[in-house]
Amino acid sequence: MFGALADATRRDIVRRAIDGEEGIVELAGHYPMSFAAVQKHVAILERAGLVTKQRVRRRKIVRTNVEGLRMARRLLDRFEQMWRGRIGRMTDLIATGSAAEATKEIDR
Amino acid sequence: MTVTAVRKDPEALTLTLDAEFDASPERVWQLWADPRQLERWWGPPSYPATFTVLDLRSGGRAEYYMTGPDGDTPPGYWDIIDAEPPRRLVMKDGFSNADGSPNEEMPGPGEMNVFIEPVGNGRTRMTIESIFPDAAAMEQLLAMGQEEGLTEAVGQIDAILAENAVTSGPR
């Protein structure tokens, strides 16, 4: 349920909610899933800080937190750098190990 | 060129990264399963990690702390959900208190999935999938490894630019 398809649905909700004109009922009309399922996706997005629910007149509308989305993107960029550092060190370790093996072979 | 693909989904707070190594899956698994080797790559040189517990079995656990330049030692843990050496590692990755219990004040835990598979010619692909519980958690995780962003990254910029010039396009 919350696999890749769920990610695609959440991505779509975030896209639609940029205009911030729809409530959960209207949003739910766009997807072949239950109101409860859409509500759950919105709750996950809300917890992640990517959308907010706002009361406009007598309705609650879902609005994308564009700044939150931008921050998430920036943070993922930095996290990517962190992993690139880790993978660089893993590569070095493998190379060091192979070099040691090769030396052992020569010594033999 | 070790990192072969990167996919970022801000809406799903997910980072997926593929890397290829000139080694067998068993050798790559060792980098995770041998604490002394793990310590040499998990944290950057300026923020090295020390693993006090490392049991990579389903239901197992890892405990570690990092040592910062100011002597701060933020601790962390992994809860191993599923392990299938040398191919698959599924875990929760969180912050802990000094006694190893989950730190409720910190965000998280996040999910980290590692997939290791041979791709021929003696090479192995490792896919890392990191799913963050919320943006605040990502910030905290970054704070723990931020030295990397400041110092190590400088040395890596050339390499990254060179890589980006070659690997382009979505996965």
Chai-1 contact restraints between the chains, C-beta under 6 A:
chainA,res_idxA,chainB,res_idxB,connection_type,confidence,min_distance_angstrom,max_distance_angstrom,comment,restraint_id
A,D7,B,A12,contact,1.0,0.0,6.0,A-B,restraint_1
A,R10,B,E11,contact,1.0,0.0,6.0,A-B,restraint_2
A,R11,B,E11,contact,1.0,0.0,6.0,A-B,restraint_3
A,V14,B,E11,contact,1.0,0.0,6.0,A-B,restraint_4
A,R47,B,D134,contact,1.0,0.0,6.0,A-B,restraint_5
A,A48,B,L13,contact,1.0,0.0,6.0,A-B,restraint_6
A,A48,B,D134,contact,1.0,0.0,6.0,A-B,restraint_7
A,G49,B,D134,contact,1.0,0.0,6.0,A-B,restraint_8
A,G49,B,A135,contact,1.0,0.0,6.0,A-B,restraint_9
A,L69,B,P10,contact,1.0,0.0,6.0,A-B,restraint_10
A,M71,B,A135,contact,1.0,0.0,6.0,A-B,restraint_11
A,A72,B,P10,contact,1.0,0.0,6.0,A-B,restraint_12
A,A72,B,L13,contact,1.0,0.0,6.0,A-B,restraint_13
A,A72,B,A135,contact,1.0,0.0,6.0,A-B,restraint_14
A,R73,B,P10,contact,1.0,0.0,6.0,A-B,restraint_15
A,L75,B,M138,contact,1.0,0.0,6.0,A-B,restraint_16
A,L76,B,K8,contact,1.0,0.0,6.0,A-B,restraint_17
A,L76,B,L15,contact,1.0,0.0,6.0,A-B,restraint_18
A,R78,B,L142,contact,1.0,0.0,6.0,A-B,restraint_19
A,R78,B,G149,contact,1.0,0.0,6.0,A-B,restraint_20
A,F79,B,L15,contact,1.0,0.0,6.0,A-B,restraint_21
A,E80,B,V6,contact,1.0,0.0,6.0,A-B,restraint_22
A,Q81,B,G149,contact,1.0,0.0,6.0,A-B,restraint_23
A,Q81,B,A153,contact,1.0,0.0,6.0,A-B,restraint_24
A,M82,B,G145,contact,1.0,0.0,6.0,A-B,restraint_25
A,M82,B,E148,contact,1.0,0.0,6.0,A-B,restraint_26
A,W83,B,L17,contact,1.0,0.0,6.0,A-B,restraint_27
A,R84,B,V3,contact,1.0,0.0,6.0,A-B,restraint_28
A,G85,B,P44,contact,1.0,0.0,6.0,A-B,restraint_29
A,G85,B,E148,contact,1.0,0.0,6.0,A-B,restraint_30
A,G85,B,E152,contact,1.0,0.0,6.0,A-B,restraint_31
A,R86,B,W41,contact,1.0,0.0,6.0,A-B,restraint_32
A,I87,B,T2,contact,1.0,0.0,6.0,A-B,restraint_33
A,I87,B,V3,contact,1.0,0.0,6.0,A-B,restraint_34
A,I87,B,A19,contact,1.0,0.0,6.0,A-B,restraint_35
A,R89,B,W41,contact,1.0,0.0,6.0,A-B,restraint_36
A,M90,B,L31,contact,1.0,0.0,6.0,A-B,restraint_37
A,M90,B,W41,contact,1.0,0.0,6.0,A-B,restraint_38
A,T91,B,T2,contact,1.0,0.0,6.0,A-B,restraint_39
A,L93,B,R40,contact,1.0,0.0,6.0,A-B,restraint_40
A,I94,B,F21,contact,1.0,0.0,6.0,A-B,restraint_41
A,I94,B,A23,contact,1.0,0.0,6.0,A-B,restraint_42
